[in-house]
């Protein structure tokens, strides 16, 4: 047993030793191993950074939709008298993170501008931030406070406030489109005080959303003052991917309640909201992954051709190894180990550099902008000396005046990083495996005959 282990260890040792010498020396007068390592590293680096930035943009949009708008589950069409009791029972479920009742209606808002603007008003409890921590994190209050204690307070999106030319403390008039005829008959619009201005980072919400008190929203929808209402219950889960399991628990809870059994309540998952938008984001990411992944195909072909040349150049050495007793498999493993060394080295270097950039995207873009602006300033100075006076403006990769972002987002997802690393590694390994197939066709007697 010990002898068998020793023989196996010696075999592995000499295969690794010969493979390392081939990689370090490469082909005569050719830097093929170095170029192969750089190619794998470049592909892993590029894919890591691009996917991290794409994740930052996409997950920012998705989380804004789920945390502010659609929630993970929605419970609708409930009897109004069971709202508070049901909310408490739902919060006790192990999968549930928060429960927030809300009501939506379309309105016309008018500020200092003469022309009114349409908006979606969501009625939420005055303690919405305490009930829903996710909503509090994703709504950045730029001015004032999220104060809905007064039924005639309103919180506007930043872009909507800009369009209406109002700030905190100003007044806006509101006309409910949902029940506009009743308001017209009553002879006027309601006047609300802007208590706060929020920014979510999602342009659609910042331009077209506002928040008012939940009871006031019920009155705007046509209910009488003091009428008990349960509009919609927005449920957030600890893990949104467990929505089907959580929906089953909610259905069981409804079935066990005598008051709610057969009430016709409808449970809707986040997967049913913005399905087309989420599908488009997923397709976009997949296509980008494939396109950038073509780098590995090109590098793999380069490794394949380089390995084939090495096999042909080292026919004499291969013949000598075969004559000394090395099997076809052992000699082939020498070249496969070349691919393993190239793949691990290139993928490892590319992954480290990619993660370094991905975790410091704002600093990297700031450095690039500073470098470009330095050269622009030098060119402007030269043009001034020559009397051209054709100075160029400052360069910005993502200007806030053009793009609706403050900085480039980046999000690294561990399993995607592992997948990118494996792509780089296996592209080198598979190329070396197929290229080493010619080893079996080399006959030691024929090679050594002419030496």
Order of alpha helices (4+ residues) and beta strands (2+ residues): alpha-alpha-beta-alpha-beta-beta-alpha-alpha-beta-beta-alpha-beta-alpha-beta-alpha-beta-alpha-beta-alpha-beta-alpha-alpha-alpha-alpha-alpha-alpha
